[in-house]
Amino acid sequence: MEAGIVGLPNVGKSTLFNALTCSQAAQSANYPFCTIEPNEGIVSVPDDRLQRILKH
């Protein structure tokens, strides 16, 4: 499964990304367009219901 974080500039997308991935991979600063290139991360989601969703 793949997901993305989309939003207006300077609203906390990189901060949310870093929190979800438990990393500091995405640079975050207090000015718009700090992150130009997309960041990629892998997160484990331990939820048995996801197996049912992936089948459809």
N, C-alpha and C positions, 0 to 999 in steps of 0.2 A: 504494500500500500504506500502511496506517496501523497504528501500533503505540502502545502505552501503557506507562507505567511505574507499577506498582501495588505498594504495600508498607506496612508498618507505619510509624507516625510516627517521625521522627528517625533513619532508617536510611541516608539518603544518596540518596534519589531525586532531589532537586533538584541535588545535586552531580553525579550521573551524567548527568542531563539537560544540565547546563551543559557537561560534558566531551564528550558526544556531539554537541552542537550547536556546539561551539567558541564559546560565548558566556557571558555572565553574566545571561541573561534571567530565570532562575528565582532568586528570592531564597533564600539558604540561610543558616541560623543554627543555633545550638546549643540549640534548644528545640523541643518538639513543636508541630505545627500552624503552623509559620512560613509555609508555603505553603497558602493556602486555595483560591484560584482556580487552575484548571488553566492550565498553560503549553503553548504550541504552538511547534513548531519544524520546520524542513525540513532534512533531511540527505541528501546524495548518497551512495549506496551503489554504488560501481563494481564490480558483480559480474554477469557475463553470465548466471549461473544464475537471477537474479531474473526475467528475461524469460520463462523457462519456467514459473516459479511463477505469474507474473501471468496467464498464459493459462488457468490452471485454476481 
